[in-house]
Amino acid sequence: MGPQACGKGTQGEKLSRYLNLPLVTPGALLRNVPETHPRHKELTELLNRGELAPFDLTAQLIKDRIAKEDCKNGYILDGWARSVDNLNYFNPEPDFVIVINLPREESLRRVSGRRMCSTDGKIYNINTLPKEELAKCVGELTQREDDTEEAVNRRLDIYYSETVESINYLRTHNYKVIEVDGNKDPDLVFQELLSKLQAAQATLGV
């Protein structure tokens, strides 16, 4: 969890490779909803305005994905529990909640460099990722319509109101919340994330 452009996707990919667990991203699931889906038009209009997708649709897509065989030993979820209402509708009961903190002004700066691969939908940032990471993209890098400054500001308003409340809810209900500083090189962020995760696992005897 974390504000726009804090590096959730990058860190999720790194952690997925390290733990050999699938990375489940509702954003990718939503972008792959076929045009024949009865709610495709509604969904596209919302995302293009920088608004969040209906959580009932998102929750169902997540449930369908994590029910697959490759998630039976665990998975990494990036993009859910953005509000307490989300959790009341579907609580995935996370073992650990990782929050990547980033100042608002840095979120806005990073968004200007964020690009999506036209082939697989992965997110890259031309301002923060090393060239060798960018080279892994197999398709054309394009800027998403919901990455304009106006759209991102709306999402940040939602994060600092609803999502921060959700994080506090998880913390007060005794879920293990791990906070890391996202305002540095992605490799250093991952080192901090991994160190704190391993310490938390040791504390819980996992």
C-alpha positions, 0 to 999 in steps of 0.5 A: 500500500502507498500513495501514487508512484511510491513504487508498489509495482516495482517492489511487488515484482521484486518481492514476487521474484524473491519469495516465488509468489504470484503478484496479484494486481487489481489494476492489471485485472481491470485493464484486462476486462474484455469489451464484452463485459457488461460493465466495461464502458462504466469501468473505462470512463471511471479510470480515465477520469482518475477515479477508482473502479467499483470495489464490488467488481474489483473484489470479484476479479481478485477472488477469482484470481487468488482461487487459482492453483498458483496462489494456494501457497500465498500471493502478494496483493497490490491495489486493494483495501484502499478504504475501510469499505473495501475491507468490509466487503472483502478482507483478504486477511493479510499476513503482512501489510507493507506501506511504502511512504512517499511525500505528495510532491514526489508522487506528482513528480514521479507520475510524469515519468510513469509509463505502461507496457503496451504488451503486458500492462506492467508499469515502469518509471523512466525517472527512477528505474535503471536502464536495464530494468526499462530494457526488460519491457517487450512492448511500447511504453505509453503514458496512461490516460489516468496519469495526468496531474489532475487525475493523480491529485484526485487519487492522492486526495482519496489516498490521504483520506480513505486509504490512510484510514484503511491502514489505521484500521488494519493496524488497530485490528492487530494486522502486522503493518510494515512501513518503509521509506519509498523516497530513495533508490528502488534497490534501497527501498527493497533492502529496507522492505526485506529487512523489516519483513524478515524481522516481522516474520521472526517476531511472529515465528513464521 
